[in-house]
Amino acid sequence: MTRAIVDLDAIGHNTTVLTGAAGRAQVMAVVKANGFGHGSVPVARAALAHGASWLGVTSLREAMELRGAGIGAPILMWLYAPDDVLDEALLADVDISVSSARALEALGRTAGRLGRAAAVHLKADTGLSRAGATAADWPHLLTVAGKMQAAGLITVRGLWSHLATAEDPADPGLHRQLLDFGHARAEAAAAGFTGPLIHLANSAAALQLPQARFDLVRPGIALYGVEPIPGRSFGLRPAMTLESTVILTKRVAPGAGVSYGHDHVVERETTLALVPAGYADGVPRRVTGRAEVTVHGVRRPIVGRVAMDQVVVDVGDLPVSAGDRVVLFGAGGPSVDEWAAWADTNPHEILTGIGGRVPRCYRGRSAGKTISTRSPSRPEECALMAPS
Ligand SMILES: *Cc1c(COP(=O)(O)O)cnc(C)c1O
């Protein structure tokens, strides 16, 4: 059946590449969205064992999953609504990103009620126009933060922003963001915030922009072994292999229609192999007519529409039979980048789209010590498959 083999040694190797590139900056392993689909807890443990010292997540729920697994490393979470109840974050020592005075004041009330200061990272919007305070709102945010820190309600532990075009060092917008981040830092320093950690860089910036590294870098996609900069290689190793099993084969005559709508009609006699992986498992519906998988070491096309639970592969005259292994992507198969191109998307969407019902099976030296809390896999699902 379909499963995702996650090589934790690759996560470790990629972390080592990133800590090497980061120089004196610390590394925050971004393990949001269930570790980009790989399993946040095992990925976090592997990254921390190889030199990462911070973890980055989107939501409180994701942060609490890490704490619940006994991970004590510093964690930053960055998306919530100002009325969300964040008591758990304060009690579990989870740092919180703050983009507005309103959110800061709400946190201050929580801190006052709990008798416990909130650790915050003030976020500046330097040109992405998502989270963060604009240049116009930044001074007010600093003023409110200064008062609340003096009152013991918050500790400002970080000053940060996020880049829009880090893959392209020639992009003028990138240089404008670096300049605007400089202004935001200068204003913060003038307001008395001289100690907080400064951080800006995602994977691409961590690897190619020394001037964006500051105190801490926040790689996501590179950690999982996808090269973040088109045309450049940093020796990263893909961590995930998505594999499945042929569950039925049949010989069909010319004229046979394949899958819903009969978008594909067989032109010459061939063997069709049924593979139990569909869009609920992360095979995007829009790859129809483009995607290939590897079976018996040979690339063969997915034919007809991708269904929720299954696809059909035209294996031609290869001697494929039920039980044979199929690689959708990863070691011995197409790359995640190829899937992203077939689906007109980025590798991030392919990896985070792997469905919740797909077991994650861990390999590598640290795998034995690892338990995924999100999708605990039964041992038989993760037994080694005979290569076909
Ligand atoms: C997702 C995310 C990252 C990681 O980005 P990559 O491009 O995957 O390295 C870093 N910082 C923030 C704020 C993010 O949301």
The ligand as an ORCA input file, in Angstrom:
! r2SCAN-3c Opt
* xyz 0 1
  C       7.443     28.632      6.067
  C       8.270     29.703      6.660
  C       9.681     29.619      6.635
  C      10.421     28.545      5.872
  O      10.450     28.899      4.524
  P      11.212     27.998      3.414
  O      11.137     28.816      2.187
  O      10.441     26.733      3.333
  O      12.583     27.815      3.929
  C      10.386     30.589      7.303
  N       9.764     31.607      7.939
  C       8.418     31.734      7.943
  C       7.789     32.885      8.627
  C       7.626     30.796      7.297
  O       6.291     30.928      7.295
*
